[in-house]
């Protein structure tokens, strides 16, 4: 709509200017054109009267919409990707712990044991801070994986709900013997049979 009205304004403005020039500097050889010029001037002026306010309104509306849109900077994109990488790393680490227990009938005492068994499956190091993710054994089958996130993330897909997190340090409690998972953080919610706690 904005470009359509711009075209109408520009076309009729140009037409009006040419017609005015022809009126002010008439061509002596064409005596029949006076009536046509007058009609053309009226048409161009009418089109400008109608289309110019529409163009100005659409231009102001578009500018306001653009100002209202949130601007995503490259640093924000990078921050989100780092958090996505953290979730991916923790997911693979949890699969490695499950595989370790399946082989050894016990949880690895540390990430070093998991790495020595060749079951790491992902980086054990935070992609931004360069420190190890936290791993802590709670009992014979339950353990914690902790990471520090920069943003809040609430996935729409049910299969990823467990890994939802707020900004800051969040610990996920997992059970290698069952598919029960707990996210440690202060409130309790029941989501697809899994107890989820969000740390406060």
C-alpha positions as CSV (number, residue, x, y, z in Angstrom):
1,X,0.0,0.0,0.0
2,X,2.8,2.4,0.9
3,X,4.6,1.8,-2.5
4,X,1.3,2.0,-4.4
5,X,0.4,5.4,-3.0
6,X,4.0,6.6,-3.5
7,X,3.8,5.6,-7.2
8,X,0.4,7.4,-7.6
9,X,1.8,10.6,-5.9
10,X,5.0,10.6,-8.0
11,X,3.3,9.9,-11.3
12,X,0.6,12.5,-10.9
13,X,3.0,15.1,-9.5
14,X,5.2,14.6,-12.6
15,X,2.2,14.8,-14.9
16,X,0.9,18.0,-13.2
17,X,4.3,19.7,-13.5
18,X,4.6,18.8,-17.2
19,X,1.1,20.1,-17.9
20,X,1.8,23.3,-16.1
21,X,4.9,23.8,-18.1
22,X,2.9,23.2,-21.3
23,X,0.4,25.8,-20.1
24,X,3.0,28.4,-19.3
25,X,5.0,27.8,-22.4
26,X,2.4,26.7,-25.0
27,X,3.3,25.1,-28.2
28,X,2.0,27.4,-31.0
29,X,1.6,24.5,-33.4
30,X,-1.0,22.7,-31.2
31,X,-4.0,24.9,-30.7
32,X,-6.3,22.0,-29.8
33,X,-4.5,20.9,-26.7
34,X,-5.8,23.6,-24.3
35,X,-8.9,21.6,-23.3
36,X,-6.9,18.4,-22.9
37,X,-4.3,20.1,-20.7
38,X,-7.0,21.6,-18.5
39,X,-8.6,18.2,-18.0
40,X,-5.2,16.6,-17.4
41,X,-4.3,19.2,-14.8
42,X,-7.7,18.7,-13.0
43,X,-7.2,14.9,-13.0
44,X,-3.6,15.1,-11.7
45,X,-4.5,17.6,-9.0
46,X,-7.5,15.5,-7.8
47,X,-5.3,12.4,-7.7
48,X,-2.7,14.3,-5.6
49,X,-5.3,15.6,-3.2
50,X,-6.6,12.1,-2.5
51,X,-3.3,10.1,-2.6
52,X,-0.9,12.4,-0.8
53,X,-2.7,12.2,2.6
54,X,-2.9,8.4,2.2
55,X,0.8,8.2,1.5
56,X,1.7,10.4,4.4
57,X,-0.5,8.4,6.8
58,X,0.9,5.0,5.5
59,X,4.5,6.4,5.8
60,X,3.9,7.5,9.4
61,X,2.2,4.2,10.3
62,X,5.0,2.1,8.8
63,X,7.7,4.2,10.6
64,X,5.8,3.8,13.9
65,X,5.5,0.0,13.4
66,X,9.2,-0.3,12.7
67,X,10.1,1.7,15.8
68,X,7.8,-0.6,17.9
69,X,9.4,-3.8,16.7
70,X,12.1,-5.2,19.0
71,X,15.5,-5.1,17.5
72,X,17.5,-8.3,17.8
73,X,21.2,-7.6,18.0
74,X,24.0,-10.0,17.1
75,X,24.9,-10.2,20.8
76,X,21.4,-11.4,21.7
77,X,21.5,-14.0,19.0
78,X,24.9,-15.2,20.2
79,X,23.6,-15.4,23.8
80,X,20.6,-17.5,22.8
81,X,22.9,-19.9,20.8
82,X,25.2,-20.3,23.8
83,X,22.2,-21.3,26.0
84,X,21.1,-23.7,23.3
85,X,24.6,-25.2,23.3
86,X,24.4,-25.7,27.1
87,X,21.1,-27.5,26.8
88,X,22.5,-29.7,24.1
89,X,25.6,-30.5,26.1
90,X,23.6,-31.4,29.2
91,X,21.4,-33.6,27.2
92,X,24.3,-35.6,25.8
93,X,26.0,-35.8,29.2
94,X,22.8,-37.2,30.7
95,X,22.7,-39.9,28.0
96,X,26.4,-40.7,28.8
97,X,25.6,-41.1,32.5
98,X,22.7,-43.4,31.6
99,X,25.0,-45.5,29.4
100,X,27.7,-45.6,32.1
101,X,25.3,-46.9,34.7
102,X,24.0,-49.5,32.2
103,X,27.6,-50.8,31.8
104,X,28.9,-50.4,35.3
105,X,25.7,-50.8,37.4
106,X,26.7,-47.5,39.1
107,X,26.9,-43.8,38.4
108,X,30.2,-42.2,37.4
109,X,31.7,-40.6,40.5
110,X,32.7,-37.6,38.3
111,X,32.8,-36.3,34.8
112,X,36.4,-37.6,34.6
113,X,35.1,-41.2,35.0
114,X,32.5,-40.5,32.2
115,X,35.2,-39.2,30.0
116,X,37.6,-42.1,30.8
117,X,34.9,-44.5,29.7
118,X,34.5,-42.8,26.4
119,X,30.9,-41.8,27.1
120,X,31.2,-38.1,27.3
121,X,29.2,-37.5,24.0
122,X,29.6,-33.8,24.3
123,X,31.7,-31.0,25.7
124,X,31.9,-31.0,29.5
125,X,32.9,-27.3,29.4
126,X,30.6,-24.3,29.3
127,X,31.0,-22.7,25.8
128,X,31.2,-19.2,27.3
129,X,32.8,-19.5,30.7
130,X,35.3,-22.3,29.9
131,X,34.5,-24.1,33.2
132,X,33.1,-27.6,33.7
133,X,29.4,-28.2,34.0
134,X,28.5,-29.2,37.5
135,X,27.9,-32.9,38.1
136,X,27.0,-34.3,41.5
137,X,25.8,-37.8,42.6
138,X,22.8,-37.7,44.9
139,X,22.3,-41.5,45.5
140,X,22.6,-44.8,43.7
141,X,20.7,-43.7,40.6
142,X,20.0,-39.9,41.0
143,X,22.4,-37.1,40.1
144,X,22.5,-33.4,39.2
145,X,23.7,-31.5,36.2
146,X,24.0,-27.8,36.6
147,X,24.7,-24.9,34.3
148,X,24.5,-21.1,34.3
149,X,22.2,-19.7,31.6
150,X,22.1,-16.2,30.3
151,X,18.4,-16.2,29.2
152,X,15.1,-17.7,30.1
153,X,13.8,-20.5,27.9
154,X,10.4,-22.1,27.8
155,X,10.2,-24.5,24.9
156,X,6.9,-25.2,23.2
157,X,7.8,-28.9,22.4
158,X,6.7,-31.3,25.2
159,X,9.9,-33.3,24.8
160,X,12.1,-30.4,25.7
161,X,10.0,-29.0,28.6
162,X,12.4,-30.7,31.1
163,X,15.2,-28.5,30.0
164,X,13.3,-25.2,30.3
165,X,15.3,-22.8,32.5
166,X,15.4,-19.2,33.7
167,X,18.5,-17.0,33.5
168,X,21.1,-17.9,36.2
169,X,22.3,-21.1,37.7
170,X,19.9,-24.0,37.3
171,X,20.4,-27.6,38.4
172,X,18.5,-30.5,36.7
173,X,18.0,-33.7,38.8
174,X,17.9,-36.8,36.8
175,X,17.4,-40.5,37.6
176,X,19.5,-42.8,35.5
177,X,17.3,-45.8,36.4
178,X,14.0,-44.2,35.4
179,X,12.8,-41.5,33.1
180,X,11.9,-39.4,36.1
181,X,13.6,-36.0,35.9
182,X,13.5,-33.1,38.3
183,X,14.6,-29.5,37.7
184,X,15.8,-28.0,41.0
185,X,14.8,-24.5,41.5
186,X,11.9,-23.7,44.2
187,X,8.4,-24.3,42.8
188,X,6.9,-27.6,41.9
189,X,5.0,-28.4,38.7
190,X,3.8,-31.8,37.3
191,X,4.7,-32.0,33.6
192,X,4.1,-35.3,31.8
193,X,4.6,-37.3,34.9
194,X,7.9,-35.6,35.8
195,X,8.4,-33.5,38.9
196,X,9.9,-30.2,37.9
197,X,11.3,-27.7,40.4
198,X,12.6,-24.3,39.5
199,X,15.3,-22.9,41.6
200,X,14.6,-19.6,43.3
